[in-house]
Amino acid sequence: MIRSQCVAKPHLLGPVLAWIDQFMDTGFQTPVYTDSVLSNVVYVVTIPMDDEHWRDWNKVLAVFPRAAAWHETLTPNEPFDQVTAGHATAGLFVEGKPLRTLLADLVAQYHLGTQ
């Protein structure tokens, strides 16, 4: 959706298209969920991004409200980094949480203290 708009208006959206090609090219995409009958139909992909690129992606989405709406619909309640959500300890990683508190929570949750 975003790519097609960028291609249609390169004089306005050329930098966005260049960014998408650099950080979200199909070569970076790893299929996560494909159709069980038609394996070439891909429903979900992952794209590795660091926090800076994720912030940039959200800036891109802000310019394209329809794409942003699709993104919100398809990724409800995703954490900021969209990486730790699948991890068993995802609930422990809260931005701004002091390291001492995080470590204490890990010790308590996994019974790592002396017994």
N, C-alpha and C positions, 0 to 999 in steps of 0.2 A: 504494500500500500504506500509506504513512504518512498520506497525506491522508485515506483512508477511516477509519483509526483515530482521527484527530483529529476528524473530523466526528462519529463515533460517541460520542466522549467529550469534548465541548467544555469541560466544567467542569474537566477535568484537562489537556487538550492544546490549549486555545484559543490560548495564546501561540505554540505550535509552528505551528499552522495559520496564524496571522497572519503569522509569519515566512515560511512557505512561499509564501503569497499575495503577500507583498511582494517576495521575491527570486527566486522560482522559478515565477512565474505562466506560463501557456502563452504569453503575449505576449512573454516573454523567450526562449523556446525557439526555436532555429534547427534545423530538421531537417538531419541530416547523412547519414543512411542510411535510405532508404525502400525498400519492396518494388518490384521492377521491374515487376510485373504490377498490383498494387493500390497505386497511388501515395498513397492516403490512409492506408496502413499505414506507420507510422514506427517504425523500430527504434532509432535513435540520434538524440539531440538534444544540442545544446550550450547551456549557460546561462552567460552571462558572470558571473563572480564575482571579487571581489578576494580577497586572502588572508584577510582578516577573515571574510568571508562563507563562505569554504571551511572555515575552522576551525569556524564556527558549524554548518555543514552536518554536519561530522563529529561534533559534539556531538549533533545531532539523531539521526544514525545510531546513536550509542551507546545511545539509548533504545529503539530498534527493532531488535532483533537479527536478525530475519528480513530486514528491508530492508537491513541492513548486510551480511548474507551475500550477498544478490543484488548489492549494489554491489561487493563484493569479487570476486565471480564475473565480473561484466561489465567490470570495470576493473582487471585484474591488472597489477601493476607500474607503475601510473600514478605520476608524480611528484607532489609535494605540491601544486603549483599547477595541475596538469592542463592546462597551456597549452603549455609548452615541449617536451613530448614529441614533437610532430610536426615540430619545427624541426630543421634539419640540424645545428645546433650544440648540441642538447639535452645531449649528453654533457659539454659544457664548463661548464654551469651547475650547480654543486654548491653547496648552501646552506653558507655559512661559508667558502667558498674565497676567499682574498685576491684583491682586484682585480688586483694586480700579477701574480699567477700566472695569472689568467684572461686578462689581456691578452697575456702571454707565450705562452700556449697558442694563442690566436687568431692571433698573428703567425706562430707555427710551423706551425699547421695550414693556413693560407691563404697561406703564403709571402709575408707582407707586409713582411718585413725588407728591408734594402738588399741588393742583389745585385751 
